[in-house]
Amino acid sequence: MTTRTPARTGKLMIALLSRLHLYIGLFVAPFIFIAALSGIAYLLSSPLEEWIYHDTLYGVTQGEPQPLAAQLETAQRYLGDPSLPTAVRPAPELGDTTRLMFSEPMLGPSEHRAVFIDPISLEVTGEMTVYGTSGILPLRTAIDLFHRQLLMGDLGRLYSELAASWLWLAALGGILLWAWHRRSLKTLSGPPTRRRHATLGLLLALGLIFFSATGLTWSKWAGSNIAELRHAWGWGTPSVSTALNETSPQPHDEHAEHHGHGAPVAANASVTPEDFDRALNAARAAGLTADRLQLSPPTRVGQAWRVAEIDRQWPTQVDQVALHPRTMEVTDSTDFATFPMAAKLTRWGIDLHMGVLFGLVNQILLALIAAGLVTLIAWGYVMAWRRLRQTSGQRFPTVCEPWLKLPLPTKLGVLLGAVALGLALPVLGVSLAIFIVIDALRWYGKNRQKAQRLHTP
């Protein structure tokens, strides 16, 4: 009878982890590779958009800005439509243009027709389709959609959720493998690829776990579970209530930049162009000091204005107020300084992931981490190819081999952990089940071939 000491169990667990790490590299790494490259493109698109759309985003730098009502009437004449915008972003600084976003039925989900007005000359500097409440421009919209769903809609979101679900496990597994093999790595002979892969992975581990955790909050299935968990624990981000008969803070979606503004302003809401100036002045008087604001008028009777700060750089300015449509008195407000710490961390984490919290420094750091991840994956495939050549094309070892040798209590613990992860991260659970089936078939075929060789004269 074989004695299973803790040291032997540890070796078996490391073998199990090593082979799972290999599966992640072979089958999931291509999706992580695409996510990393498209993420770099998204970060680089910010300064590129400034250059491409410069004439639209910037106007006259000298003179007195005209009221929002005059700017809105200019946009209405340009469009030939008296409809009011669903959101307005006044020019944050002298020389910037005002952005007026209109809802139109022919546009796709979360898309709006944006008209850019020079607040001084009242000239229309441009018109384009913008996406989400962050109002990203067409170039970033295309890259963002490719990064999140490969331009394939909800079906494509499986790819990004698969990548985010496994990335943190690959990073943690790499740390454990490095800790177990760190002495042998120092004396390793031959090409230094394995040693470089391990060292770079250790340096990038924290950033990769961050990418994974924040990316999962955007995902369809795991993201829903995370949202329910945060709501149950009271970690939701407060948002002002625009219902005039209630004042309790409403849950806020931190990923609102990927959703629409809602319905067009209803005619019976009795909103006039002059009300936009009244709302802006009332919000300033209520304490909204950020240069970047977004004014959202009521869409129906019994609803208040929402005016929100949208400056997500450091220090973060995302306070909101709700204003009565007639008196412009504050009916509700939220102050970021009073948010629960979990809500603040969520806001900062998302803004870090998008490269906006610390501006250019944030973007450079994220791009370096993503480039390092691309390098890690490339080195991983180089090591796999060399291993195949050294073994004359023989198959990689299976996960079943160390698994079957584990003691029963350890097996049960690993199994329960896998089931719990699969329920929390459904895409990870399904893909893990596929890995297990593939591995079991490989193990069965390998043993069958071995038995045939033993029985062959």
Secondary structure as the mmCIF struct_conf table of DSSP 4:
data_model
#
loop_
_struct_conf.conf_type_id
_struct_conf.id
_struct_conf.beg_label_comp_id
_struct_conf.beg_label_asym_id
_struct_conf.beg_label_seq_id
_struct_conf.end_label_comp_id
_struct_conf.end_label_asym_id
_struct_conf.end_label_seq_id
HELX_RH_AL_P HELX_RH_AL_P1 PRO A 6 TYR A 23
HELX_RH_PI_P HELX_RH_PI_P1 ILE A 24 VAL A 28
HELX_RH_AL_P HELX_RH_AL_P2 ALA A 29 ILE A 52
TURN_TY1_P TURN_TY1_P1 TYR A 53 TYR A 53
HELX_RH_AL_P HELX_RH_AL_P3 HIS A 54 LEU A 57
STRN STRN1 TYR A 58 TYR A 58
BEND BEND1 GLN A 62 GLY A 63
HELX_LH_PP_P HELX_LH_PP_P1 GLU A 64 PRO A 67
HELX_RH_AL_P HELX_RH_AL_P4 LEU A 68 LEU A 79
TURN_TY1_P TURN_TY1_P2 GLY A 80 GLY A 80
HELX_LH_PP_P HELX_LH_PP_P2 SER A 83 PRO A 85
BEND BEND2 THR A 86 THR A 86
STRN STRN2 ALA A 87 ARG A 89
BEND BEND3 PRO A 92 GLU A 93
TURN_TY1_P TURN_TY1_P3 LEU A 94 GLY A 95
STRN STRN3 ASP A 96 ASP A 96
HELX_LH_PP_P HELX_LH_PP_P3 THR A 97 THR A 97
STRN STRN4 THR A 98 PHE A 102
TURN_TY1_P TURN_TY1_P4 PRO A 105 MET A 106
BEND BEND4 LEU A 107 LEU A 107
TURN_TY1_P TURN_TY1_P5 PRO A 109 SER A 110
STRN STRN5 GLU A 111 ILE A 117
TURN_TY1_P TURN_TY1_P6 PRO A 119 SER A 121
STRN STRN6 VAL A 124 TYR A 131
TURN_TY1_P TURN_TY1_P7 GLY A 132 GLY A 135
STRN STRN7 ILE A 136 ILE A 136
HELX_RH_AL_P HELX_RH_AL_P5 PRO A 138 GLN A 149
TURN_TY1_P TURN_TY1_P8 LEU A 150 LEU A 151
BEND BEND5 MET A 152 MET A 152
HELX_RH_3T_P HELX_RH_3T_P1 GLY A 153 GLY A 156
HELX_RH_AL_P HELX_RH_AL_P6 ARG A 157 LYS A 186
TURN_TY1_P TURN_TY1_P9 THR A 187 THR A 187
BEND BEND6 GLY A 190 GLY A 190
TURN_TY1_P TURN_TY1_P10 PRO A 192 PRO A 192
HELX_RH_AL_P HELX_RH_AL_P7 THR A 193 LEU A 216
TURN_TY1_P TURN_TY1_P11 THR A 217 TRP A 218
BEND BEND7 SER A 219 LYS A 220
HELX_RH_AL_P HELX_RH_AL_P8 TRP A 221 ALA A 232
TURN_TY1_P TURN_TY1_P12 TRP A 233 GLY A 234
HELX_LH_PP_P HELX_LH_PP_P4 GLY A 236 GLY A 236
STRN STRN8 THR A 237 SER A 239
STRN STRN9 ALA A 243 ALA A 243
TURN_TY1_P TURN_TY1_P13 LEU A 244 ASN A 245
BEND BEND8 SER A 248 SER A 248
HELX_LH_PP_P HELX_LH_PP_P5 PRO A 249 PRO A 249
STRN STRN10 GLN A 250 HIS A 252
TURN_TY1_P TURN_TY1_P14 GLU A 254 HIS A 255
HELX_RH_3T_P HELX_RH_3T_P2 ALA A 256 HIS A 258
BEND BEND9 HIS A 259 HIS A 259
BEND BEND10 ALA A 263 ALA A 263
HELX_LH_PP_P HELX_LH_PP_P6 PRO A 264 ALA A 266
HELX_RH_3T_P HELX_RH_3T_P3 ALA A 267 ALA A 269
HELX_RH_AL_P HELX_RH_AL_P9 PRO A 273 ALA A 285
TURN_TY1_P TURN_TY1_P15 ALA A 286 GLY A 287
BEND BEND11 ASP A 291 ASP A 291
STRN STRN11 LEU A 293 SER A 296
BEND BEND12 THR A 299 ARG A 300
TURN_TY1_P TURN_TY1_P16 VAL A 301 GLY A 302
STRN STRN12 GLN A 303 GLN A 303
STRN STRN13 TRP A 305 GLU A 309
STRN STRN14 ASP A 311 ASP A 311
BEND BEND13 GLN A 313 PRO A 315
HELX_LH_PP_P HELX_LH_PP_P7 THR A 316 THR A 316
STRN STRN15 GLN A 317 GLN A 317
STRN STRN16 GLN A 320 LEU A 323
TURN_TY1_P TURN_TY1_P17 PRO A 325 THR A 327
STRN STRN17 VAL A 330 THR A 334
HELX_RH_3T_P HELX_RH_3T_P4 PHE A 336 THR A 338
BEND BEND14 PHE A 339 PHE A 339
HELX_RH_AL_P HELX_RH_AL_P10 MET A 341 MET A 354
TURN_TY1_P TURN_TY1_P18 GLY A 355 GLY A 355
TURN_TY1_P TURN_TY1_P19 LEU A 357 PHE A 358
HELX_RH_AL_P HELX_RH_AL_P11 GLY A 359 GLN A 390
TURN_TY1_P TURN_TY1_P20 THR A 391 GLY A 393
HELX_LH_PP_P HELX_LH_PP_P8 GLN A 394 THR A 398
BEND BEND15 VAL A 399 VAL A 399
HELX_RH_AL_P HELX_RH_AL_P12 CYS A 400 LYS A 405
BEND BEND16 LEU A 406 LEU A 406
HELX_RH_AL_P HELX_RH_AL_P13 LEU A 408 ALA A 424
BEND BEND17 LEU A 425 LEU A 425
HELX_RH_AL_P HELX_RH_AL_P14 PRO A 426 HIS A 455
#
